[in-house]
Structure formats: structure tokens, C-alpha cells
Amino acid sequence: MENRKVVDGMVSIIMPSWNTDRFIAETIQSVIDQTYINWELLIVDDCSTDKTDEVVASFKDERIKYFHNKKNSGAALTRNKAIREAQGEWIAFLDSDDLWMPEKLEHQINFMKKNGYSLSFTEYEKIDEESNPLNIYVSGPEKVNKRKMYNYDYIGHLTMVYSAKEFGLIQIKDIKKNNDYAIRLQLYKKPGTCAYLLKENLAKYRVRKVSISHDKFRRKFKSHYDLFHMCDEKSFVIALWFACRNMFYGLLKKKIYENRLNNN
């Protein structure tokens, strides 16, 4: 991977957007509210037809950089564009309908610096479309090595941070689903890559009725197969094997690492 000139200490936040004017103001505000102030927010809009432009324009923070695709390109190419524009030492991800806790970046960057980690993730909770808690808390393994990453994607995309100095420029192929997983598989091409869990709830994942995550079994299986076959360039048999393992370990993840909280 190519070496990139980066700004020490800066976090580049990658945010694709498409027709999320209903949510993106709250999402941007959760970035502005960070106790860690050395960041840039790279929003790349994928030809929204709603009022996303107006919402983003209402924020006058010079750390927010707003780009537009010339044509609708999908999340994979949109994320690629934002990553190419990034100048930070650290790369973080936040979709335009999710949220961060105010201490998210501060705690996570300190965690990585203290331990010498180049890739980390945190715990998070799930909320509904009105930002109400669903009382579901998601954790993960303390350490995710390459074998575990190929078993299943244990890392919540909205919680991941990696070192641009360590991994260089990350770009993925144009796949319509699982493109966040594809980014992680690119990171794991570097020998010895491991992700480490910061055991703190520092983010909120919004569950939407139209979310791609709410897919039927057959389509979900195909999306995993396409990920390994087309994007990770595995053979038919190996891609099929990894897709099967993904479905199995996905069920285990829900059982082991997703906990429903009782507020009573």
C-alpha cells in the first residue's frame, strides 16, 4: 500500500450520504460535540434528491468538508472518494444516520496510542428511527485476528478507527453490499493485522426499516458470497465456504455479543 502524507493527530471521519436529511443533522452534531477536537468530517453525497444539501450547509464548522458525486455511485465508491480526500493520521467511519457519544474519539484514540494499536473498535447500542434506545447492546471479541475476521465481521463500522500511517490508502471494489466489511478485509491483507476492542459503549447504530441489513436469508448469503468471490478474489469453492461460515458465525455473534438490556 502506498505511503501517504498525513496530519499527525488528526482524525478523518468518512461519511457517505444519500437521502438522509431526516437524520444527518443529528449525526453531524454528534461529531461537533466530540471532546477530541482535531478532526475533519468528509461528507460525500451520492446524488441525494432530498434536502441533504441544505442541512449540511447549515453547519458553519470549517472542519466539515462536503463533496458531491457527479453521478449516483453507491456506498463503496462513495467511501473510496472520501478516503482519498482524507488527511488524518487516523481514519474513522460514521454513516449519516448513526451517532457517536461525545467521548468516542478521545477515548478511542487514547486507547490506541497507549497500547500501540493500529486498528480498534468499540461497543455500541442500537436505536430506532426516532433515536429511541432499542435496549440492545453490542460487544465483540477482545481481539479480532484474521481468522476471526473471515469467520464474521465482528467490528461495528461506526466504531472502527485505523491508522493511515500503518495501512496507507485503502480502496475497495464496487460492491453494493458489505462494502464496510470489504474495507476491513483490505486492512487484513497486511500481515499480522489485529483489531482490539475498547470495552465502552461509544456509539449508536440506527436500525431503519429500509436498512440493507434487514435482508432475506438468500440475498444475505449471496451478498457474503459476492464479497469473498468478487471483492476478495477467492475461488468459487472458497468463497462459498466463507459465506457459509459467515452465516453460522453471524448467528453465534447475535447469541454471544448482542445483549438485550432490561430497564426495569
VEXDREN-2710 file (C-alpha; in Angstrom, 1 decimal):
% VEXDREN-2710
k/r/px/py/pz
1/MET/0.0/0.0/0.0
2/GLU/1.2/3.5/-0.8
3/ASN/2.6/5.7/1.9
4/ARG/0.5/8.8/2.5
5/LYS/1.4/12.2/3.9
6/VAL/-0.9/12.6/6.9
7/VAL/-1.6/15.3/9.5
8/ASP/-0.4/14.0/12.9
9/GLY/-3.2/13.6/15.5
10/MET/-6.0/14.4/13.1
11/VAL/-8.9/12.0/12.7
12/SER/-10.5/11.9/9.3
13/ILE/-14.2/10.9/9.6
14/ILE/-15.6/9.1/6.5
15/MET/-19.3/9.8/6.0
16/PRO/-21.2/8.8/2.8
17/SER/-24.7/10.3/2.5
18/TRP/-27.7/9.6/0.4
19/ASN/-31.2/11.0/1.2
20/THR/-30.7/11.2/4.9
21/ASP/-31.8/14.8/5.5
22/ARG/-34.0/13.4/8.3
23/PHE/-31.0/12.1/10.3
24/ILE/-27.8/13.8/9.2
25/ALA/-28.1/16.9/11.3
26/GLU/-28.1/14.9/14.5
27/THR/-25.2/12.8/13.1
28/ILE/-23.1/15.8/12.3
29/GLN/-23.8/17.4/15.7
30/SER/-22.6/14.2/17.4
31/VAL/-19.3/14.8/15.6
32/ILE/-19.1/18.5/16.5
33/ASP/-19.8/17.5/20.2
34/GLN/-16.7/15.4/20.3
35/THR/-14.3/16.2/23.2
36/TYR/-11.5/15.3/20.8
37/ILE/-11.4/18.4/18.5
38/ASN/-8.7/17.6/16.0
39/TRP/-10.8/16.1/13.3
40/GLU/-12.1/16.6/9.7
41/LEU/-15.5/15.4/8.6
42/LEU/-15.6/14.3/5.0
43/ILE/-19.1/14.0/3.8
44/VAL/-19.6/12.7/0.2
45/ASP/-23.1/12.9/-1.0
46/ASP/-24.2/10.3/-3.6
47/CYS/-26.7/12.5/-5.5
48/SER/-29.4/12.9/-2.9
49/THR/-32.8/14.1/-4.0
50/ASP/-33.9/15.4/-0.6
51/LYS/-32.7/18.4/1.4
52/THR/-29.3/17.0/2.5
53/ASP/-27.5/19.9/0.9
54/GLU/-29.5/22.5/2.9
55/VAL/-29.0/20.6/6.2
56/VAL/-25.2/20.2/5.7
57/ALA/-24.9/23.9/4.6
58/SER/-26.5/25.0/7.9
59/PHE/-23.3/23.9/9.8
60/LYS/-20.6/26.5/9.6
61/ASP/-17.7/24.4/11.0
62/GLU/-14.6/24.7/8.8
63/ARG/-13.7/21.1/9.8
64/ILE/-16.7/19.9/7.7
65/LYS/-15.8/19.2/4.1
66/TYR/-18.7/18.5/1.7
67/PHE/-18.3/16.7/-1.6
68/HIS/-20.7/15.5/-4.3
69/ASN/-20.6/12.6/-6.7
70/LYS/-21.3/13.6/-10.3
71/LYS/-23.5/10.5/-10.6
72/ASN/-25.1/8.0/-8.2
73/SER/-22.2/5.6/-7.4
74/GLY/-23.2/3.6/-4.4
75/ALA/-21.6/3.4/-0.9
76/ALA/-18.4/1.6/-1.9
77/LEU/-17.2/4.2/-4.4
78/THR/-18.5/7.0/-2.2
79/ARG/-16.4/5.8/0.7
80/ASN/-13.4/5.4/-1.6
81/LYS/-13.7/9.0/-2.6
82/ALA/-13.9/10.2/1.0
83/ILE/-10.9/8.1/2.0
84/ARG/-8.9/9.5/-0.9
85/GLU/-9.6/13.0/0.4
86/ALA/-8.6/12.2/4.0
87/GLN/-5.6/13.9/5.5
88/GLY/-5.8/12.5/9.0
89/GLU/-3.4/10.2/10.9
90/TRP/-6.5/8.2/11.9
91/ILE/-9.4/7.1/9.7
92/ALA/-12.8/6.7/11.4
93/PHE/-16.3/5.9/9.9
94/LEU/-19.7/7.2/10.7
95/ASP/-22.7/6.7/8.4
96/SER/-25.0/9.7/8.0
97/ASP/-27.8/8.2/10.2
98/ASP/-25.7/6.9/13.1
99/LEU/-24.4/8.7/16.2
100/TRP/-21.3/8.9/18.4
101/MET/-21.1/9.6/22.1
102/PRO/-19.1/12.8/22.9
103/GLU/-16.1/10.9/24.3
104/LYS/-15.9/8.5/21.4
105/LEU/-12.8/9.8/19.6
106/GLU/-11.0/10.9/22.7
107/HIS/-11.3/7.6/24.5
108/GLN/-10.6/5.5/21.4
109/ILE/-7.5/7.5/20.2
110/ASN/-6.1/7.4/23.8
111/PHE/-6.7/3.6/23.9
112/MET/-4.9/3.1/20.6
113/LYS/-1.9/5.4/21.5
114/LYS/-1.5/3.9/25.0
115/ASN/-1.4/0.4/23.7
116/GLY/0.3/0.9/20.3
117/TYR/-2.7/-0.4/18.3
118/SER/-3.3/0.5/14.7
119/LEU/-6.8/-0.9/14.5
120/SER/-9.6/-0.8/17.1
121/PHE/-13.3/-0.8/17.6
122/THR/-15.8/-0.2/20.4
123/GLU/-19.1/-1.4/21.8
124/TYR/-22.3/0.3/20.7
125/GLU/-26.0/0.3/21.2
126/LYS/-29.0/0.2/18.8
127/ILE/-31.6/2.9/18.4
128/ASP/-34.7/3.3/16.3
129/GLU/-35.6/5.8/13.6
130/GLU/-36.7/8.3/16.3
131/SER/-33.4/7.9/18.2
132/ASN/-35.1/5.9/20.9
133/PRO/-33.0/3.2/22.5
134/LEU/-33.9/-0.4/21.5
135/ASN/-32.1/-1.6/24.6
136/ILE/-29.7/-3.8/22.6
137/TYR/-26.0/-3.6/23.5
138/VAL/-23.5/-5.0/21.0
139/SER/-20.0/-6.0/22.0
140/GLY/-17.4/-8.3/20.4
141/PRO/-14.2/-10.4/20.9
142/GLU/-11.4/-8.6/22.8
143/LYS/-9.1/-9.3/19.8
144/VAL/-10.1/-10.0/16.2
145/ASN/-7.3/-11.7/14.2
146/LYS/-7.5/-12.6/10.5
147/ARG/-9.2/-15.9/11.2
148/LYS/-11.9/-14.3/13.2
149/MET/-12.4/-11.6/10.7
150/TYR/-13.0/-14.2/7.9
151/ASN/-15.4/-16.1/10.2
152/TYR/-17.5/-13.0/10.6
153/ASP/-17.3/-9.2/10.7
154/TYR/-17.4/-8.6/14.4
155/ILE/-16.5/-4.9/14.1
156/GLY/-19.2/-2.3/14.1
157/HIS/-18.4/0.0/11.2
158/LEU/-19.4/3.2/13.1
159/THR/-16.9/2.3/15.8
160/MET/-13.8/1.4/13.8
161/VAL/-10.6/3.5/13.7
162/TYR/-7.4/2.6/11.9
163/SER/-4.0/4.2/11.4
164/ALA/-3.5/5.7/7.9
165/LYS/0.3/5.6/8.6
166/GLU/0.1/1.9/9.2
167/PHE/-2.3/0.9/6.4
168/GLY/-1.9/3.6/3.8
169/LEU/-4.7/4.3/1.2
170/ILE/-7.5/1.7/1.4
171/GLN/-9.8/1.4/-1.6
172/ILE/-12.3/-1.4/-2.4
173/LYS/-14.1/-2.7/-5.4
174/ASP/-17.6/-1.5/-6.4
175/ILE/-19.8/-4.0/-4.5
176/LYS/-23.3/-2.9/-3.5
177/LYS/-23.5/-4.7/-0.1
178/ASN/-21.0/-5.5/2.6
179/ASN/-18.7/-2.7/1.4
180/ASP/-17.8/-1.9/5.0
181/TYR/-16.8/-5.5/5.5
182/ALA/-14.7/-5.2/2.3
183/ILE/-12.8/-2.3/3.8
184/ARG/-11.8/-4.5/6.8
185/LEU/-10.7/-7.4/4.6
186/GLN/-8.4/-4.9/2.8
187/LEU/-6.9/-4.0/6.2
188/TYR/-6.4/-7.6/7.0
189/LYS/-4.3/-8.1/3.9
190/LYS/-1.5/-6.6/5.9
191/PRO/0.3/-9.5/7.7
192/GLY/-0.3/-9.6/11.5
193/THR/-3.3/-7.3/11.5
194/CYS/-5.5/-7.5/14.6
195/ALA/-8.3/-5.3/15.9
196/TYR/-8.7/-4.6/19.6
197/LEU/-11.9/-3.9/21.4
198/LEU/-12.3/-0.9/23.7
199/LYS/-15.0/-2.1/26.1
200/GLU/-17.0/1.1/26.2
201/ASN/-20.4/1.9/24.6
202/LEU/-19.4/4.9/22.5
203/ALA/-21.8/4.8/19.5
204/LYS/-25.4/4.4/18.5
205/TYR/-26.4/2.4/15.4
206/ARG/-29.7/3.4/13.9
207/VAL/-31.9/0.5/12.8
208/ARG/-34.0/1.6/9.9
209/LYS/-37.0/-0.1/8.3
210/VAL/-35.3/0.3/4.9
211/SER/-31.9/-0.8/6.0
212/ILE/-29.9/-3.1/3.8
213/SER/-29.1/-5.1/7.0
214/HIS/-32.8/-6.3/7.0
215/ASP/-32.4/-8.7/4.2
216/LYS/-33.8/-12.1/3.5
217/PHE/-31.5/-15.1/4.0
218/ARG/-30.9/-15.9/0.3
219/ARG/-30.0/-12.4/-0.6
220/LYS/-27.8/-12.1/2.5
221/PHE/-26.0/-15.3/1.7
222/LYS/-25.4/-14.1/-1.9
223/SER/-24.0/-10.8/-0.6
224/HIS/-21.5/-12.6/1.5
225/TYR/-20.5/-14.9/-1.4
226/ASP/-20.1/-11.9/-3.7
227/LEU/-17.9/-10.2/-1.0
228/PHE/-15.4/-13.1/-0.9
229/HIS/-15.6/-14.0/-4.6
230/MET/-15.7/-10.7/-6.3
231/CYS/-14.1/-8.3/-3.8
232/ASP/-11.6/-10.6/-2.0
233/GLU/-11.0/-12.6/-5.2
234/LYS/-11.4/-16.0/-3.6
235/SER/-12.3/-19.0/-5.8
236/PHE/-15.9/-20.2/-6.1
237/VAL/-15.4/-23.0/-3.6
238/ILE/-13.5/-20.9/-1.0
239/ALA/-16.0/-18.0/-1.4
240/LEU/-18.9/-20.4/-0.8
241/TRP/-17.1/-21.9/2.2
242/PHE/-16.5/-18.5/3.8
243/ALA/-20.1/-17.4/3.0
244/CYS/-21.4/-20.5/4.9
245/ARG/-19.1/-19.8/7.8
246/ASN/-20.3/-16.2/7.9
247/MET/-23.9/-17.2/8.2
248/PHE/-23.1/-19.6/11.0
249/TYR/-20.9/-17.2/13.0
250/GLY/-23.4/-14.5/12.4
251/LEU/-25.9/-16.4/14.4
252/LEU/-23.3/-17.1/17.1
253/LYS/-22.5/-13.4/17.3
254/LYS/-26.1/-12.4/18.0
255/LYS/-26.2/-15.0/20.8
256/ILE/-22.9/-14.2/22.4
257/TYR/-22.3/-10.5/21.8
258/GLU/-25.7/-8.9/21.5
259/ASN/-27.4/-8.4/24.8
260/ARG/-30.9/-7.1/25.4
261/LEU/-30.9/-4.8/28.3
262/ASN/-33.7/-4.7/30.9
263/ASN/-34.5/-1.2/32.1
264/ASN/-36.8/-2.4/34.8
END
